Amino acid sequence: MDAQVDDLARLIGGRRAIVFGHSYGGNVALALAERHPDLVRAVAVYETPLPWTEWWPGFSRRNPAATEGTPGDAAEQFMRRMVGNRRWETMPERVRDERRSEGVAFVTELRELARHAPWDAAKIDVPFTVMFGEQAREHHRDASRYLAELLSDRDAIEISTANHNGPFTHPEPVADVLRNLATRAPT
């Protein structure tokens, strides 16, 4: 997480930005807002996982990267859940090998995230928006509502007919929410 936050801070390059994080990226965005508030005008997240909480589903909280096999197998299983088996099978072998090679980092990141929150809500003081898909899994809807209550005075925003991949499948409604956040963010 530290390396990813540092990478994002370098990418922003000293400018104040509105930061958007999808899924795991939401935790990176929140950690950046805590650690580098001078770089963050506002934060938006979409279905950010909270596996360190007691109410997060037990299996993923206890061992989020559990798999029969190698870290590469864990990365493949994750990708198959995200893009579907048919899409995975149509990817070029080189791309599938690249995703599998990310397995060690994937497993390490998820295990770290399951142990503790990478950010402290009390230290995040920027305009904030949370989104989730209408077809999201229950724990993602619950996490989104929890974050909205914890970090803002606004309700989590439901993106109609979207699932966990809403930023990709429903880019316009997500962009509308981000544009609205931009109007509330200090310059």
MOBELBEL-V953638 format. One record per residue. PHI is phi in degrees with one decimal (none if undefined). BURIAL is 1 if it has 16 or more other ideal C-beta (glycine too) atoms within 10 Angstrom, else 0. Layout:
BEGIN
phi | burial
PHI | BURIAL
PHI | BURIAL
END
This chain:
BEGIN
phi | burial
none | 1
-58.1 | 0
-64.7 | 0
-68.8 | 1
-64.0 | 1
-61.8 | 0
-61.6 | 0
-65.6 | 1
-61.2 | 1
-64.9 | 0
-62.0 | 0
-65.8 | 0
65.1 | 0
85.9 | 0
-84.4 | 0
-85.0 | 1
-127.4 | 1
-91.6 | 1
-107.7 | 1
-120.3 | 1
-128.4 | 1
-105.5 | 1
57.5 | 1
-54.3 | 1
-59.8 | 1
-64.0 | 1
-68.4 | 1
-65.0 | 1
-62.0 | 1
-66.3 | 1
-64.8 | 1
-63.0 | 1
-60.4 | 1
-72.7 | 1
-82.8 | 1
-135.0 | 0
-60.7 | 0
-67.3 | 0
-97.2 | 1
-116.4 | 1
-81.6 | 1
-165.5 | 1
-131.0 | 1
-127.1 | 1
-132.3 | 1
-129.4 | 1
47.8 | 1
-76.8 | 1
-74.1 | 1
-128.3 | 1
-68.7 | 1
-81.9 | 0
-77.3 | 0
-66.2 | 0
-90.7 | 0
-62.7 | 1
-49.1 | 0
-53.3 | 0
-61.1 | 0
-72.1 | 1
-72.7 | 1
-72.5 | 0
-151.9 | 0
-65.7 | 1
-117.9 | 1
-63.0 | 0
-159.8 | 1
-85.7 | 0
124.9 | 0
-93.1 | 0
-58.2 | 1
-61.7 | 1
-64.3 | 0
-61.8 | 1
-63.6 | 1
-64.5 | 1
-59.8 | 1
-61.4 | 1
-61.9 | 1
-62.1 | 0
-66.4 | 0
-76.2 | 0
-106.7 | 1
90.8 | 0
-61.8 | 0
-61.9 | 0
-64.0 | 0
-56.8 | 1
-66.3 | 0
-88.2 | 0
-67.4 | 0
-58.4 | 0
-55.2 | 0
-59.3 | 0
-68.5 | 0
-61.1 | 1
-63.9 | 0
-62.6 | 0
-63.3 | 1
-64.3 | 1
-68.1 | 0
-84.5 | 1
-58.7 | 1
-62.1 | 0
-62.6 | 0
-58.1 | 1
-62.8 | 1
-61.9 | 0
-62.8 | 1
-68.6 | 1
-65.4 | 0
-61.8 | 0
-65.2 | 1
-70.5 | 1
-80.9 | 0
-162.3 | 0
-67.4 | 0
-85.4 | 1
-149.6 | 1
-116.8 | 0
-56.3 | 0
-64.8 | 0
-102.7 | 0
-107.5 | 1
-133.7 | 0
-137.3 | 1
-54.8 | 1
-144.2 | 1
-135.2 | 1
-121.7 | 1
-126.4 | 1
-152.2 | 1
-85.5 | 1
-54.8 | 0
-98.2 | 1
-67.0 | 1
-65.2 | 0
-55.7 | 0
-68.2 | 1
-73.3 | 1
-63.8 | 1
-61.6 | 1
-63.3 | 1
-64.8 | 1
-65.0 | 0
-60.8 | 1
-62.8 | 1
-60.7 | 1
-67.7 | 0
-69.3 | 0
-113.1 | 1
-150.3 | 1
-102.4 | 0
-120.5 | 0
-76.6 | 0
-64.7 | 1
-100.9 | 1
-89.3 | 1
-95.0 | 1
-56.4 | 0
63.3 | 0
-86.1 | 1
-116.6 | 1
-62.3 | 1
-93.8 | 1
-49.9 | 1
-60.6 | 1
-92.6 | 0
-88.5 | 0
-132.3 | 1
-63.8 | 0
-68.2 | 0
-62.1 | 1
-65.2 | 1
-62.2 | 0
-60.6 | 0
-64.3 | 1
-65.5 | 1
-62.6 | 0
-62.7 | 0
-60.8 | 1
-60.2 | 0
-70.4 | 0
-94.8 | 0
-83.7 | 1
-66.1 | 0
-90.6 | 0
END
